[in-house]
Protein backbone atom coordinates (compact mmCIF):
# COMPACT_ATOMS: atom_id res chain seq x y z
CA UNK A 1 0.00 0.00 0.00
CA UNK A 2 0.97 3.65 -0.33
CA UNK A 3 1.12 4.01 3.46
CA UNK A 4 3.54 1.09 3.83
CA UNK A 5 5.75 2.54 1.07
CA UNK A 6 5.92 5.85 2.96
CA UNK A 7 6.81 3.98 6.15
CA UNK A 8 9.59 2.06 4.39
CA UNK A 9 11.06 5.26 2.95
CA UNK A 10 11.04 6.92 6.37
CA UNK A 11 12.72 3.87 7.88
CA UNK A 12 15.47 4.15 5.25
CA UNK A 13 16.20 7.81 5.94
CA UNK A 14 19.91 8.61 5.77
CA UNK A 15 21.70 9.69 8.92
CA UNK A 16 24.29 12.46 9.09
CA UNK A 17 27.95 11.44 9.05
CA UNK A 18 29.17 14.63 10.71
CA UNK A 19 29.99 12.75 13.93
CA UNK A 20 32.45 10.41 12.20
CA UNK A 21 36.15 10.95 12.81
CA UNK A 22 38.98 10.29 10.38
CA UNK A 23 39.54 6.55 10.19
CA UNK A 24 35.96 5.64 11.20
CA UNK A 25 34.12 3.27 8.86
CA UNK A 26 31.78 5.24 6.58
CA UNK A 27 30.71 2.38 4.27
CA UNK A 28 30.73 -1.29 5.22
CA UNK A 29 30.23 -3.94 2.53
CA UNK A 30 29.43 -7.41 3.88
CA UNK A 31 29.56 -10.59 1.77
CA UNK A 32 28.53 -8.81 -1.43
CA UNK A 33 27.60 -10.93 -4.44
CA UNK A 34 26.52 -9.40 -7.75
CA UNK A 35 24.94 -11.38 -10.57
CA UNK A 36 24.04 -10.52 -14.17
CA UNK A 37 21.56 -12.45 -16.26
CA UNK A 38 23.31 -13.29 -19.55
CA UNK A 39 21.66 -15.50 -22.18
CA UNK A 40 19.32 -17.04 -19.59
CA UNK A 41 22.25 -17.87 -17.32
CA UNK A 42 23.60 -16.05 -14.28
CA UNK A 43 27.10 -14.61 -14.31
CA UNK A 44 28.47 -13.92 -10.82
CA UNK A 45 30.65 -10.84 -11.31
CA UNK A 46 31.31 -10.13 -7.61
CA UNK A 47 31.84 -13.09 -5.30
CA UNK A 48 31.52 -12.72 -1.54
CA UNK A 49 33.39 -9.44 -1.05
CA UNK A 50 33.59 -7.73 2.35
CA UNK A 51 35.25 -4.31 2.49
CA UNK A 52 35.20 -1.24 4.74
CA UNK A 53 35.63 2.31 3.43
CA UNK A 54 36.99 4.70 6.06
CA UNK A 55 36.45 8.43 6.41
CA UNK A 56 39.19 10.58 4.87
CA UNK A 57 41.15 7.66 3.37
CA UNK A 58 42.21 7.11 -0.23
CA UNK A 59 41.60 3.46 -1.07
CA UNK A 60 42.87 1.97 -4.33
CA UNK A 61 41.13 -0.90 -6.09
CA UNK A 62 43.52 -2.46 -8.60
CA UNK A 63 43.14 -5.36 -11.00
CA UNK A 64 43.06 -6.16 -14.69
CA UNK A 65 40.06 -5.51 -16.94
CA UNK A 66 37.11 -7.70 -16.05
CA UNK A 67 38.14 -8.22 -12.42
CA UNK A 68 35.00 -6.48 -11.10
CA UNK A 69 36.45 -3.16 -9.90
CA UNK A 70 33.84 -0.89 -11.48
CA UNK A 71 30.95 -3.28 -10.83
CA UNK A 72 31.74 -3.27 -7.12
CA UNK A 73 31.63 0.52 -6.85
CA UNK A 74 28.50 0.80 -8.99
CA UNK A 75 26.69 -1.04 -6.19
CA UNK A 76 27.27 2.05 -4.03
CA UNK A 77 25.35 4.37 -6.35
CA UNK A 78 22.71 2.07 -7.84
CA UNK A 79 24.16 2.11 -11.35
CA UNK A 80 24.34 -1.59 -12.18
CA UNK A 81 23.08 -2.48 -15.65
CA UNK A 82 19.42 -3.47 -15.93
CA UNK A 83 20.31 -7.17 -16.06
CA UNK A 84 22.38 -6.97 -12.86
CA UNK A 85 21.49 -7.02 -9.18
CA UNK A 86 23.04 -7.51 -5.74
CA UNK A 87 22.10 -11.14 -5.11
CA UNK A 88 23.55 -11.41 -1.61
CA UNK A 89 25.09 -9.33 1.17
CA UNK A 90 24.65 -5.87 2.67
CA UNK A 91 26.07 -2.36 2.15
CA UNK A 92 25.72 -0.20 5.26
CA UNK A 93 25.97 3.57 4.87
CA UNK A 94 24.53 6.33 7.08
CA UNK A 95 22.31 3.91 8.98
CA UNK A 96 20.83 2.39 5.80
CA UNK A 97 21.40 -0.87 3.94
CA UNK A 98 21.82 0.32 0.35
CA UNK A 99 20.98 -3.14 -1.03
CA UNK A 100 17.37 -2.42 -0.01
CA UNK A 101 17.18 0.60 -2.32
CA UNK A 102 15.10 -0.23 -5.38
CA UNK A 103 13.47 2.99 -6.63
CA UNK A 104 15.45 5.60 -8.54
CA UNK A 105 13.97 8.26 -6.22
CA UNK A 106 15.79 6.63 -3.30
CA UNK A 107 19.11 6.66 -5.13
CA UNK A 108 18.70 10.39 -5.89
CA UNK A 109 19.49 11.05 -2.22
CA UNK A 110 22.76 9.11 -2.62
CA UNK A 111 23.99 9.47 -6.19
CA UNK A 112 25.89 12.72 -6.66
CA UNK A 113 24.73 14.11 -3.33
CA UNK A 114 26.39 11.78 -0.83
CA UNK A 115 28.48 9.51 -3.08
CA UNK A 116 29.82 11.03 -6.32
CA UNK A 117 31.68 9.50 -9.26
CA UNK A 118 34.37 10.71 -11.67
CA UNK A 119 34.56 8.54 -14.79
CA UNK A 120 37.46 7.82 -17.11
CA UNK A 121 36.38 9.84 -20.15
CA UNK A 122 34.97 13.30 -19.29
CA UNK A 123 33.24 13.57 -22.67
CA UNK A 124 30.94 10.70 -21.68
CA UNK A 125 30.03 12.60 -18.51
CA UNK A 126 29.50 16.04 -20.06
CA UNK A 127 26.71 16.97 -22.46
CA UNK A 128 28.46 18.39 -25.56
CA UNK A 129 25.40 20.52 -26.42
CA UNK A 130 25.17 22.36 -23.11
CA UNK A 131 27.42 25.04 -21.64
CA UNK A 132 29.80 24.03 -18.86
CA UNK A 133 28.22 26.38 -16.33
CA UNK A 134 24.70 25.08 -16.79
CA UNK A 135 25.85 21.50 -16.21
CA UNK A 136 27.38 22.44 -12.85
CA UNK A 137 24.51 24.66 -11.70
CA UNK A 138 22.00 21.93 -12.57
CA UNK A 139 23.59 19.60 -10.00
CA UNK A 140 23.75 22.34 -7.34
CA UNK A 141 20.11 23.34 -7.80
CA UNK A 142 18.86 19.75 -7.97
CA UNK A 143 20.52 18.53 -4.78
CA UNK A 144 20.77 21.70 -2.71
CA UNK A 145 17.63 23.59 -3.74
CA UNK A 146 19.27 27.02 -4.12
CA UNK A 147 18.25 29.77 -6.54
CA UNK A 148 19.82 30.26 -9.96
CA UNK A 149 22.14 33.14 -9.03
CA UNK A 150 23.45 31.40 -5.91
CA UNK A 151 24.11 28.26 -7.95
CA UNK A 152 25.94 30.33 -10.57
CA UNK A 153 28.26 31.92 -7.98
CA UNK A 154 28.92 28.53 -6.39
CA UNK A 155 29.69 26.98 -9.80
CA UNK A 156 32.26 29.70 -10.60
CA UNK A 157 33.93 29.13 -7.22
CA UNK A 158 34.08 25.39 -7.95
CA UNK A 159 35.70 26.03 -11.34
CA UNK A 160 38.30 28.19 -9.65
CA UNK A 161 38.82 25.52 -6.97
CA UNK A 162 39.67 22.88 -9.57
CA UNK A 163 42.11 25.18 -11.35
CA UNK A 164 40.14 26.65 -14.27
CA UNK A 165 41.55 30.12 -14.96
CA UNK A 166 39.18 32.97 -15.94
CA UNK A 167 36.35 30.87 -14.49
CA UNK A 168 33.69 33.56 -14.83
CA UNK A 169 34.37 33.91 -18.58
CA UNK A 170 34.79 30.19 -19.22
CA UNK A 171 31.55 29.46 -17.35
CA UNK A 172 29.68 29.89 -20.67
CA UNK A 173 32.00 27.75 -22.80
CA UNK A 174 31.03 24.40 -24.29
CA UNK A 175 32.97 21.17 -23.50
CA UNK A 176 34.69 21.12 -26.93
CA UNK A 177 36.34 24.45 -26.03
CA UNK A 178 38.18 22.76 -23.14
CA UNK A 179 41.20 20.46 -23.33
CA UNK A 180 40.98 16.89 -22.01
CA UNK A 181 42.56 17.81 -18.69
CA UNK A 182 40.29 20.84 -18.26
CA UNK A 183 37.21 18.74 -19.03
CA UNK A 184 38.25 16.30 -16.32
CA UNK A 185 38.59 19.23 -13.92
CA UNK A 186 35.02 20.24 -14.78
CA UNK A 187 33.81 16.70 -14.03
CA UNK A 188 35.59 16.90 -10.67
CA UNK A 189 33.89 20.25 -9.99
CA UNK A 190 30.49 18.65 -10.70
CA UNK A 191 31.32 15.74 -8.38
CA UNK A 192 32.30 18.16 -5.60
CA UNK A 193 29.22 20.37 -6.00
CA UNK A 194 27.45 18.75 -3.04
CA UNK A 195 30.55 18.06 -0.93
CA UNK A 196 30.02 14.27 -0.99
CA UNK A 197 31.16 11.91 1.75
CA UNK A 198 32.69 9.52 -0.77
CA UNK A 199 34.24 10.21 -4.18
CA UNK A 200 34.61 7.26 -6.58
CA UNK A 201 37.33 7.86 -9.18
CA UNK A 202 36.99 5.28 -11.95
CA UNK A 203 40.33 5.52 -13.78
CA UNK A 204 40.04 9.32 -14.09
CA UNK A 205 43.58 9.84 -15.41
CA UNK A 206 43.89 6.99 -17.91
CA UNK A 207 43.01 9.12 -20.96
CA UNK A 208 45.35 11.98 -19.96
CA UNK A 209 49.03 12.54 -20.65
CA UNK A 210 51.52 12.14 -17.82
CA UNK A 211 51.88 15.86 -17.01
CA UNK A 212 48.12 16.44 -16.77
CA UNK A 213 47.73 13.17 -14.88
CA UNK A 214 50.08 14.47 -12.16
CA UNK A 215 48.07 17.70 -11.92
CA UNK A 216 44.79 15.80 -11.48
CA UNK A 217 46.32 13.56 -8.80
CA UNK A 218 47.60 16.61 -6.89
CA UNK A 219 44.14 18.17 -7.19
CA UNK A 220 42.49 15.05 -5.74
CA UNK A 221 44.97 14.95 -2.85
CA UNK A 222 44.22 18.61 -2.09
CA UNK A 223 40.48 17.97 -2.17
CA UNK A 224 40.80 15.04 0.21
CA UNK A 225 42.79 17.08 2.73
CA UNK A 226 40.49 20.10 2.48
CA UNK A 227 37.08 18.37 2.52
CA UNK A 228 38.01 15.14 4.40
CA UNK A 229 36.39 13.19 1.59
CA UNK A 230 36.91 9.44 1.31
CA UNK A 231 38.22 8.53 -2.14
CA UNK A 232 37.94 5.15 -3.87
CA UNK A 233 40.44 5.14 -6.72
CA UNK A 234 40.04 2.47 -9.42
CA UNK A 235 43.10 1.96 -11.60
CA UNK A 236 45.43 -0.41 -13.43
CA UNK A 237 48.41 1.80 -12.69
CA UNK A 238 50.50 0.77 -9.68
CA UNK A 239 52.54 3.96 -10.07
CA UNK A 240 49.44 6.08 -9.49
CA UNK A 241 48.63 4.02 -6.41
CA UNK A 242 52.08 4.63 -4.95
CA UNK A 243 51.67 8.37 -5.54
CA UNK A 244 48.14 8.84 -4.20
CA UNK A 245 46.72 6.03 -2.08
CA UNK A 246 47.06 4.76 1.49
CA UNK A 247 45.42 1.33 1.29
CA UNK A 248 45.09 -1.09 -1.63
CA UNK A 249 42.65 -3.83 -2.60
CA UNK A 250 43.79 -6.27 -5.31
CA UNK A 251 40.91 -7.87 -7.26
CA UNK A 252 40.79 -10.78 -9.69
CA UNK A 253 37.84 -12.74 -11.04
CA UNK A 254 35.31 -10.85 -8.92
CA UNK A 255 37.13 -11.56 -5.67
CA UNK A 256 39.58 -9.79 -3.38
CA UNK A 257 42.95 -11.48 -3.62
CA UNK A 258 44.76 -9.28 -1.11
CA UNK A 259 44.30 -6.04 0.78
CA UNK A 260 46.64 -3.96 2.89
CA UNK A 261 48.58 -0.71 3.13
CA UNK A 262 50.54 0.61 0.15
CA UNK A 263 53.77 -0.45 1.85
CA UNK A 264 52.44 -3.97 2.45
CA UNK A 265 51.28 -4.44 -1.13
CA UNK A 266 54.40 -2.95 -2.72
CA UNK A 267 57.14 -4.27 -0.45
CA UNK A 268 55.66 -7.40 1.14
CA UNK A 269 52.96 -8.86 -1.15
CA UNK A 270 51.61 -12.21 0.02
CA UNK A 271 49.38 -13.47 -2.78
CA UNK A 272 50.94 -14.95 -5.97
CA UNK A 273 48.66 -12.79 -8.14
CA UNK A 274 49.88 -9.59 -6.43
CA UNK A 275 53.46 -10.72 -6.95
CA UNK A 276 52.63 -11.40 -10.61
CA UNK A 277 51.32 -7.86 -11.05
CA UNK A 278 54.61 -6.48 -9.73
CA UNK A 279 56.69 -8.68 -12.02
CA UNK A 280 54.67 -7.65 -15.09
CA UNK A 281 55.45 -3.94 -14.69
CA UNK A 282 58.01 -2.72 -17.28
CA UNK A 283 61.22 -1.56 -15.58
CA UNK A 284 62.24 1.62 -17.38
CA UNK A 285 65.94 1.67 -16.50
CA UNK A 286 68.30 3.24 -19.02
CA UNK A 287 70.94 0.87 -20.31
CA UNK A 288 69.34 -2.28 -18.89
CA UNK A 289 67.49 -4.94 -20.86
CA UNK A 290 65.17 -6.92 -18.65
CA UNK A 291 62.67 -9.44 -19.98
CA UNK A 292 59.04 -8.67 -19.10
CA UNK A 293 57.42 -11.42 -17.00
CA UNK A 294 53.75 -11.61 -18.01
CA UNK A 295 50.95 -13.39 -16.17
CA UNK A 296 50.01 -16.39 -18.30
CA UNK A 297 46.45 -17.04 -19.46
CA UNK A 298 43.36 -14.84 -19.45
CA UNK A 299 40.84 -13.74 -16.81
CA UNK A 300 38.43 -16.61 -16.04
CA UNK A 301 35.06 -17.00 -17.75
CA UNK A 302 32.70 -16.08 -14.91
CA UNK A 303 29.82 -17.91 -16.58
CA UNK A 304 31.84 -21.10 -16.04
CA UNK A 305 34.41 -20.30 -13.34
CA UNK A 306 37.21 -22.85 -12.80
CA UNK A 307 37.31 -25.02 -9.73
CA UNK A 308 39.75 -24.14 -6.95
CA UNK A 309 41.97 -21.07 -6.75
Secondary structure, DSSP 8 states (H G I E B T S, - for coil): -HHHHHHHHHHT-----TT--TTSEEEEEEEEEEEEEETTEEEEEEEEEEEEEETT-EEEEE--TTSSHHHHHHTTTT---TTEEEEEEEEEETTEEGGG--SHHHHTTTBTTTEEEE-S-GGGTS-TTSBHHHHHHHHHHHHH---HHHHHHHHHHHHHHTT-TTHHHHTT-BGGGS-HHHHHHHHHHHHHTTT-SEEEEESTTTTS-HHHHHHHHHHHHHHHHHH--EEEEEES-HHHHHHH-SEEEEEETTEEEEEEEHHHHHHS--SHHHHHHHHTS----TT---------S----TTS--S--
